[in-house]
Each structure stands twice: as structure tokens, then as C-alpha cells.
């Protein structure tokens, strides 16, 4: 084992533990050492359970392996309930809040032998108002959000695996900004019990790691979806290059990076074809925020009634926008989503995956905003699986990413093909 333990991927670390060349205690200790050195600046964590994590690691080191990620520490976005540590949603309303039970995803990770290292910073109620987290590549820039701490912690090698959520672009965009792998699986793949609800039609639990294999294994453990055989030969995929009707809103450096990625994939043997999204899918650019705002305004009804002044002005504006959406407009947006899903399923019969922007470009400067989810929301509303792979650099040297999109429920195949893409772009 040549790398410091905290720099190993989740699956690499688990293999080292199974082989007896690494202990879970040593891995957790290395992660805690990295956090102590870097988190005062990056601020990826809002609660760290260091002593408890070390004690759990020592216990696991004395037990038979529970599975593919036995002994691996994980960070949890602070909108997922944890029975043994606070869940505060980045809101003063929930300061010191201690849930009675773990969220389903947290409980399943523990069952698989993972170690919950702590809670990662989130935008307020996984919405727009950002935490203090910085981008590890340049602290003057945002890491994206709302899963800000989850992306930053993996990017800075503080922990090999984290859990986040996406309602608009809260997994895919911060993964691109921080230069890590981010997976938003098909809607409903990972149970949402114990997750603070923002939008019942859109909220999706997702994952951050440094490799495709890591997110695939974690998804398998959390959802029972089939684990791809990454040792098998994968045929060169049929790729639709979906610039979308908002292509002009992507930064020139990101446009150039995606064009270069498409050319490189074609040279590696993929069939790459430009594709225009059906009009029903394009209409989701407008439908997704209507649904999100309508549902968020109602999901936070108690907080508005009891602690209105403790909600940020940023979120209050979104809530007001949600109350301004009529039921007729909301129903029409839901119908647009249903129509779009049918048309998208038809489109994907001709492709294995789509290549599309993960964000407008590199992480913007400043921490007042987490960036724009323009290139994410339609895929969230479609409910289809999406994965971001790091590729390219922006004009300020910050990471760029490519987003790969698959057909609904085709998560395992998308992950297998994503590994092919990652190898071709390496």
C-alpha cells in the first residue's frame, strides 16, 4: 500500500482492510488527521464523531467482514437523520436537534460495516442559502451545493465516500465543481426515510466518491441494484451528445471541454451522435423549478409558521415564489414531467447514454451562491440516473466535469458504461 490511507478510494481501502494490510482504525485516524489539518479552512464538516468513529473502527477490526465497504468511513449530509449525532439542516431552527433514529440510508451503511465519521455541511434545508464551505481547489470559490460539504470532503481526501441529495443539481454540480465523481441514481433508488423533505417529487439521495466503482458499490449496498462487473469487457457505447437548448449558457471553456470529450470518446470507438432533446423534455427547464418551489413552500410549512424569522432571506424568497405557483401551474408542470419521461424513454432506445454539461462551467468565485443548476434540473425531474466524471479545467484552473445520463432504472448499465468513459477520458 503506497498511498496514505485517506487518499485511497473507498473500494481500495476496503480491499486493503480485507487483505489485512490496513485496519479500519488506521484509515479513520488518517481521515481525522486530514480533517484536523484542512477543515479549519475548508469547513466541510458541521459535526465530527471522531472518538465514536475510532471506537467503531476498532470493533469492526475484530469482526468478520460485513461486505464490500467494511471498515470504510462515510460522511453524511446534514439533512439525513443520525441517532447518535445532531441533524441541524444548517438552520438555527434545528440547532442541537437529535433525531431518535437513523435515516434509512445511514442505517443501511452501518449494517454494511461502514463507519459514520460525521455530518457534512449543507445549504439551509438543502436549498439555496449556502454554508461556509469552500472549494478545496481554491477556497475563494464555492464548492457548489446544496451538498457542499459532501463534495468538498471527498475532493480534499478527508473521507473516501459521502452521501448527498439532489432536488435540482445538488449532487452533480458540486461534484463537477470539486472534481470528484457524483452519482444521482434513478429516482427512488435509495430510500428517503429520515431525509428532510424539500420536494417529494424530486428529492433523490446520491453519492460522492473518487471512482465510479465506489459509487457503484455504495449504490448496490443502499439499493440492492445489481453491481456491475468492472472486470468484464464493455462494448463501446452509443452516445448522444445532448448540448440542450441552453448550450449558449455554458461557459466557452466548458463547451470546449465537452466537445473535446466527445471527440476523444469517438476516437476510442464510441458512436457519438449529436442529439436534440424532444420538445416535451426541453419544456422541463421551466417545469422543474415550479414543482420544486411549490413543494418546498409546503414542505416547510411548520418552519414558516413557528420560526419564520429564523429562515434566511434567500430561502424565504424561494418559498414566496412557491406560494405564487397556482395549483393549475403545478399540475401542468407535473404533467410535463410525465410527458417528458415518455418521450425520453423513446429517445433512449437509440442510445446507451447521453453526454451533457454538468454545470455552466467551473465553480464561480465567492461563497454567497452555490452556482446554477440549469444543466441538472431536467434530469432530476425525469428521474433518470446521472453521473459526473471529472474532465478538464476552467480558465482559473478549477475542475470541470462531464455529465452522463442513462435511461430510468438503467443505473447498473450506466455505471458500467461510465467506467468505459472514464477509462477513455483518462
C-alpha positions as CSV (number, residue, x, y, z in Angstrom):
1,X,0.0,0.0,0.0
2,X,1.8,3.1,-1.3
3,X,-0.8,5.9,-0.8
4,X,-1.6,7.4,2.6
5,X,-4.8,5.7,3.8
6,X,-7.0,8.8,3.4
7,X,-6.1,9.0,-0.3
8,X,-7.3,5.5,-1.1
9,X,-10.7,5.2,-2.8
10,X,-13.4,3.5,-0.7
11,X,-13.1,0.2,-2.6
12,X,-9.3,0.3,-2.5
13,X,-9.4,0.9,1.3
14,X,-11.9,-1.9,1.8
15,X,-9.7,-4.3,-0.2
16,X,-6.7,-3.4,1.9
17,X,-8.7,-4.0,5.1
18,X,-9.9,-7.4,3.9
19,X,-6.3,-8.3,2.9
20,X,-5.1,-7.4,6.4
21,X,-2.7,-4.7,5.1
22,X,-4.8,-1.9,6.7
23,X,-7.0,-1.6,9.7
24,X,-10.3,0.4,9.8
25,X,-8.8,2.2,12.8
26,X,-5.8,3.4,10.8
27,X,-8.0,4.5,8.0
28,X,-10.3,6.5,10.3
29,X,-7.3,8.0,12.1
30,X,-5.8,9.1,8.7
31,X,-9.0,10.8,7.7
32,X,-9.3,12.5,11.1
33,X,-5.7,13.8,10.8
34,X,-6.5,15.2,7.3
35,X,-9.7,16.9,8.6
36,X,-7.8,18.4,11.5
37,X,-5.2,19.9,9.1
38,X,-7.6,21.1,6.4
39,X,-11.1,21.6,7.7
40,X,-10.5,24.8,9.6
41,X,-10.1,26.3,6.1
42,X,-12.5,24.2,4.0
43,X,-15.3,23.8,6.6
44,X,-16.8,20.7,5.0
45,X,-17.9,19.3,8.4
46,X,-20.5,20.5,10.8
47,X,-20.2,17.6,13.3
48,X,-17.3,15.2,13.6
49,X,-17.8,12.0,15.6
50,X,-14.1,11.2,15.9
51,X,-13.9,9.2,19.1
52,X,-17.0,7.2,18.3
53,X,-15.7,6.5,14.8
54,X,-12.4,5.2,16.1
55,X,-14.2,3.0,18.7
56,X,-16.4,1.6,15.9
57,X,-13.4,1.0,13.7
58,X,-11.6,-0.9,16.5
59,X,-14.8,-3.0,16.9
60,X,-15.1,-3.7,13.2
61,X,-11.4,-4.7,13.1
62,X,-12.2,-7.6,15.4
63,X,-15.2,-8.8,13.4
64,X,-15.5,-10.7,10.2
65,X,-16.1,-8.5,7.1
66,X,-19.7,-7.5,6.6
67,X,-19.3,-6.7,3.0
68,X,-17.6,-4.7,0.2
69,X,-17.2,-1.5,2.2
70,X,-16.4,-3.0,5.6
71,X,-14.4,-0.5,7.7
72,X,-14.8,2.4,5.3
73,X,-15.7,5.8,6.9
74,X,-18.5,7.8,5.3
75,X,-19.7,11.4,5.7
76,X,-23.4,12.2,5.8
77,X,-25.1,15.3,4.5
78,X,-26.7,17.1,7.5
79,X,-30.3,16.7,6.3
80,X,-30.2,12.9,6.9
81,X,-31.1,11.9,10.4
82,X,-28.5,10.3,12.6
83,X,-29.5,8.9,16.0
84,X,-26.1,9.4,17.6
85,X,-25.2,12.9,16.4
86,X,-27.1,16.2,15.6
87,X,-29.1,16.8,12.5
88,X,-29.4,20.5,12.1
89,X,-30.2,21.2,8.4
90,X,-28.0,24.3,8.5
91,X,-30.8,26.1,10.3
92,X,-31.0,27.8,13.7
93,X,-34.5,26.3,14.0
94,X,-32.9,22.9,14.4
95,X,-29.8,23.8,16.5
96,X,-28.9,20.8,18.7
97,X,-31.6,18.6,17.2
98,X,-31.1,15.0,18.0
99,X,-33.3,12.5,16.0
100,X,-34.5,9.3,17.6
101,X,-33.4,7.1,14.7
102,X,-31.0,6.9,11.7
103,X,-32.2,7.7,8.2
104,X,-32.6,4.5,6.2
105,X,-29.5,5.2,4.2
106,X,-27.4,5.7,7.3
107,X,-28.8,2.6,8.9
108,X,-28.0,0.6,5.7
109,X,-24.4,1.9,5.6
110,X,-23.9,0.9,9.2
111,X,-25.3,-2.6,8.5
112,X,-22.8,-2.9,5.7
113,X,-19.9,-2.2,8.1
114,X,-19.4,1.4,7.2
115,X,-18.3,3.9,9.9
116,X,-20.2,7.2,10.1
117,X,-17.5,9.8,10.5
118,X,-19.7,12.8,10.9
119,X,-22.1,15.2,9.3
120,X,-21.2,17.3,6.2
121,X,-22.3,20.9,5.6
122,X,-25.4,21.5,3.6
123,X,-27.2,24.6,2.3
124,X,-30.1,25.5,4.5
125,X,-32.7,22.7,4.2
126,X,-30.7,21.6,1.1
127,X,-31.9,24.7,-0.7
128,X,-30.1,27.8,-1.8
129,X,-28.6,29.6,1.3
130,X,-25.1,28.3,1.4
131,X,-22.9,27.0,4.3
132,X,-19.4,28.4,4.9
133,X,-17.8,25.5,3.0
134,X,-15.0,26.4,0.5
135,X,-13.8,24.7,-2.7
136,X,-10.7,22.7,-1.8
137,X,-9.1,23.6,-5.1
138,X,-9.4,27.3,-4.4
139,X,-11.1,28.5,-1.1
140,X,-12.2,31.7,-2.8
141,X,-14.7,29.7,-4.8
142,X,-17.8,27.8,-4.0
143,X,-17.8,24.0,-3.8
144,X,-21.3,24.0,-5.2
145,X,-24.4,22.9,-3.3
146,X,-26.5,22.1,-1.6
147,X,-24.3,19.0,-0.8
148,X,-21.4,21.4,-0.3
149,X,-19.6,19.6,2.5
150,X,-20.1,16.1,1.0
151,X,-18.4,17.1,-2.3
152,X,-15.6,19.1,-0.6
153,X,-14.8,16.4,1.9
154,X,-14.2,13.8,-0.8
155,X,-12.3,16.2,-3.0
156,X,-9.9,17.1,-0.2
157,X,-9.4,13.4,0.7
158,X,-10.9,13.9,4.1
159,X,-13.1,10.8,3.6
160,X,-13.5,8.4,0.7
161,X,-17.3,8.4,0.4
162,X,-20.1,10.7,1.3
163,X,-23.9,10.8,1.0
164,X,-25.7,13.8,-0.5
165,X,-29.1,14.7,-2.0
166,X,-30.3,16.3,-5.2
167,X,-33.5,18.2,-5.9
168,X,-32.2,20.4,-8.6
169,X,-28.5,19.8,-9.1
170,X,-27.1,19.3,-5.6
171,X,-25.0,16.2,-6.3
172,X,-24.0,16.6,-10.0
173,X,-23.0,20.3,-9.8
174,X,-20.8,20.2,-6.7
175,X,-19.2,17.0,-7.9
176,X,-18.2,18.8,-11.1
177,X,-17.1,21.9,-9.2
178,X,-14.9,19.9,-6.8
179,X,-13.5,17.4,-9.4
180,X,-15.0,14.2,-7.9
181,X,-17.4,11.6,-9.1
182,X,-21.1,12.3,-8.2
183,X,-24.0,9.9,-8.7
184,X,-27.6,10.8,-8.7
185,X,-29.3,7.4,-9.2
186,X,-32.8,6.8,-10.6
187,X,-35.5,8.5,-8.5
188,X,-36.4,6.3,-5.5
189,X,-33.4,4.1,-5.7
190,X,-32.2,4.9,-2.2
191,X,-34.8,5.0,0.5
192,X,-35.6,8.6,1.7
193,X,-36.9,7.7,5.2
194,X,-35.3,10.1,7.6
195,X,-34.3,12.7,5.0
196,X,-35.6,16.2,5.5
197,X,-38.1,16.6,2.7
198,X,-37.9,19.6,0.3
199,X,-39.7,18.3,-2.8
200,X,-41.4,14.9,-2.7
201,X,-41.4,14.6,-6.5
202,X,-37.7,15.4,-6.9
203,X,-35.6,14.7,-3.8
204,X,-33.1,12.0,-4.5
205,X,-30.3,10.5,-2.3
206,X,-27.0,10.4,-4.1
207,X,-23.3,9.7,-3.6
208,X,-19.8,11.3,-3.9
209,X,-16.5,9.4,-4.2
210,X,-13.3,9.4,-6.3
211,X,-14.1,6.5,-8.6
212,X,-17.1,5.0,-10.5
213,X,-16.5,1.7,-8.7
214,X,-17.0,3.4,-5.3
215,X,-20.4,4.9,-6.1
216,X,-21.5,1.7,-7.8
217,X,-20.7,-0.4,-4.8
218,X,-22.3,2.1,-2.4
219,X,-25.5,2.2,-4.6
220,X,-25.5,-1.6,-4.6
221,X,-25.4,-1.7,-0.8
222,X,-28.0,1.0,-0.4
223,X,-30.5,-0.1,-3.1
224,X,-29.8,-3.7,-4.0
225,X,-29.3,-2.6,-7.6
226,X,-27.0,-5.0,-9.5
227,X,-23.3,-4.3,-9.1
228,X,-21.6,-4.0,-12.5
229,X,-18.8,-6.4,-13.3
230,X,-16.0,-3.9,-13.8
231,X,-13.6,-6.7,-14.9
232,X,-15.8,-7.6,-17.9
233,X,-15.2,-6.1,-21.3
234,X,-17.8,-3.4,-22.2
235,X,-18.7,-2.6,-25.7
236,X,-18.1,0.9,-26.9
237,X,-21.3,2.8,-26.1
238,X,-23.7,4.6,-28.3
239,X,-23.6,8.2,-27.0
240,X,-25.9,11.0,-27.7
241,X,-24.2,14.4,-27.3
242,X,-27.0,16.5,-25.8
243,X,-25.9,20.1,-25.7
244,X,-29.5,21.1,-24.9
245,X,-31.3,24.3,-25.9
246,X,-29.3,26.1,-23.1
247,X,-25.9,25.4,-24.7
248,X,-25.3,29.1,-25.2
249,X,-25.5,29.5,-21.4
250,X,-22.5,27.2,-20.8
251,X,-19.2,28.9,-20.4
252,X,-16.9,28.7,-23.5
253,X,-14.3,26.7,-21.7
254,X,-16.9,24.1,-20.7
255,X,-18.3,24.0,-24.2
256,X,-14.7,23.3,-25.5
257,X,-14.1,20.7,-22.8
258,X,-17.3,18.8,-23.7
259,X,-16.5,19.0,-27.4
260,X,-13.1,17.6,-26.7
261,X,-14.5,14.8,-24.6
262,X,-17.0,13.9,-27.3
263,X,-14.1,13.7,-29.9
264,X,-12.0,11.6,-27.5
265,X,-14.8,9.2,-26.9
266,X,-15.4,8.8,-30.6
267,X,-11.7,8.2,-31.2
268,X,-11.9,5.4,-28.5
269,X,-14.6,3.7,-30.5
270,X,-17.9,5.1,-29.2
271,X,-20.6,6.1,-31.6
272,X,-21.1,9.7,-30.8
273,X,-24.1,11.4,-32.4
274,X,-25.5,14.9,-31.8
275,X,-29.0,14.8,-30.4
276,X,-31.7,17.3,-29.8
277,X,-34.0,16.7,-26.9
278,X,-37.7,16.3,-27.7
279,X,-39.8,19.4,-27.0
280,X,-41.5,17.7,-24.1
281,X,-38.1,17.2,-22.4
282,X,-36.9,20.7,-23.2
283,X,-40.1,22.1,-21.5
284,X,-38.8,20.7,-18.2
285,X,-36.3,23.5,-17.9
286,X,-39.4,25.6,-16.8
287,X,-41.4,22.8,-15.1
288,X,-38.7,21.6,-12.7
289,X,-38.4,24.9,-10.7
290,X,-42.2,25.3,-10.5
291,X,-42.5,21.9,-8.9
292,X,-39.6,22.4,-6.6
293,X,-40.8,25.7,-5.3
294,X,-44.4,24.7,-5.0
295,X,-43.5,21.6,-2.9
296,X,-40.7,23.3,-0.9
297,X,-43.1,26.1,0.3
298,X,-45.4,23.4,1.7
299,X,-42.8,21.0,3.0
300,X,-41.5,23.8,5.2
301,X,-45.0,24.9,6.4
302,X,-44.2,24.2,10.1
303,X,-40.9,26.2,10.0
304,X,-42.7,29.1,8.4
305,X,-45.5,29.1,10.9
306,X,-43.3,28.6,14.0
307,X,-39.9,30.3,13.2
308,X,-40.4,32.4,10.1
309,X,-37.7,35.0,11.1
310,X,-35.1,32.2,11.5
311,X,-35.4,31.3,7.8
312,X,-32.9,33.0,5.6
313,X,-34.0,35.8,3.3
314,X,-32.7,33.7,0.4
315,X,-35.0,30.8,1.2
316,X,-37.9,33.0,2.1
317,X,-37.8,34.3,-1.5
318,X,-37.9,30.8,-2.9
319,X,-40.8,30.0,-0.5
320,X,-42.7,33.1,-1.7
321,X,-42.1,32.0,-5.3
322,X,-43.6,28.6,-4.4
323,X,-46.7,30.1,-2.8
324,X,-47.2,32.2,-6.0
325,X,-47.4,29.0,-8.2
326,X,-51.0,28.1,-8.7
327,X,-52.3,24.5,-8.4
328,X,-53.1,24.6,-12.1
329,X,-49.5,25.6,-12.9
330,X,-48.1,22.9,-10.6
331,X,-50.4,20.2,-12.1
332,X,-49.3,21.3,-15.6
333,X,-45.6,21.0,-14.6
334,X,-46.2,17.5,-13.2
335,X,-47.9,16.6,-16.4
336,X,-45.0,18.0,-18.4
337,X,-42.7,15.7,-16.3
338,X,-44.9,12.7,-17.2
339,X,-44.9,13.6,-20.9
340,X,-41.2,14.2,-20.8
341,X,-40.5,10.8,-19.3
342,X,-42.3,9.0,-22.0
343,X,-40.5,10.9,-24.8
344,X,-37.2,10.5,-23.1
345,X,-37.7,6.7,-22.8
346,X,-38.4,6.6,-26.5
347,X,-35.2,8.7,-27.2
348,X,-33.0,6.4,-25.1
349,X,-33.9,3.4,-27.2
350,X,-31.3,4.6,-29.6
351,X,-28.6,5.4,-27.1
352,X,-26.7,3.8,-24.2
353,X,-26.2,7.2,-22.6
354,X,-26.2,10.9,-23.2
355,X,-23.2,13.3,-22.8
356,X,-24.3,16.7,-21.5
357,X,-23.0,19.6,-19.4
358,X,-22.7,19.0,-15.6
359,X,-22.7,22.8,-14.9
360,X,-22.3,26.1,-16.7
361,X,-18.6,25.9,-16.1
362,X,-16.0,25.9,-13.3
363,X,-17.0,26.9,-9.8
364,X,-17.8,30.7,-9.7
365,X,-15.9,32.9,-7.2
366,X,-17.4,33.7,-3.8
367,X,-19.4,31.8,-1.3
368,X,-22.6,33.7,-1.4
369,X,-24.0,31.4,-4.1
370,X,-23.6,27.6,-4.8
371,X,-23.9,28.1,-8.5
372,X,-26.6,27.5,-11.1
373,X,-28.4,24.1,-11.5
374,X,-29.5,25.0,-15.1
375,X,-28.0,21.8,-16.6
376,X,-29.3,19.5,-13.9
377,X,-32.9,20.1,-13.1
378,X,-34.4,18.5,-16.2
379,X,-32.7,15.2,-15.5
380,X,-33.8,15.3,-11.8
381,X,-37.4,15.8,-12.9
382,X,-37.1,12.9,-15.4
383,X,-35.9,10.8,-12.5
384,X,-33.1,9.2,-14.6
385,X,-29.7,8.2,-13.4
386,X,-26.9,10.8,-13.9
387,X,-23.2,10.6,-13.1
388,X,-20.5,13.3,-13.2
389,X,-16.9,12.5,-14.1
390,X,-14.1,15.0,-13.7
391,X,-12.7,16.1,-17.0
392,X,-10.9,19.3,-18.0
393,X,-10.1,22.6,-16.3
394,X,-11.6,26.0,-16.5
395,X,-9.8,29.3,-17.2
396,X,-8.9,29.6,-13.5
397,X,-7.6,26.1,-13.2
398,X,-10.7,24.7,-11.4
399,X,-12.2,21.4,-12.3
400,X,-14.8,20.8,-15.0
401,X,-17.0,17.7,-15.3
402,X,-19.0,15.8,-17.9
403,X,-22.4,14.5,-17.1
404,X,-23.6,11.1,-18.3
405,X,-27.3,10.4,-18.3
406,X,-29.0,6.9,-18.7
407,X,-32.5,5.6,-19.0
408,X,-34.6,5.3,-15.9
409,X,-33.8,2.2,-13.9
410,X,-30.7,1.5,-16.0
411,X,-28.3,2.5,-13.2
412,X,-26.1,-0.5,-13.3
413,X,-25.6,-0.3,-17.1
414,X,-24.9,3.4,-16.9
415,X,-22.3,2.8,-14.2
416,X,-20.6,0.1,-16.3
417,X,-20.5,2.5,-19.3
418,X,-19.4,5.4,-17.2
419,X,-16.3,3.3,-16.3
420,X,-15.7,2.8,-20.0
421,X,-16.0,6.6,-20.5
422,X,-13.7,7.3,-17.5
423,X,-11.1,4.9,-19.0
424,X,-11.3,6.6,-22.4
425,X,-11.0,10.1,-21.0
426,X,-8.1,9.2,-18.6
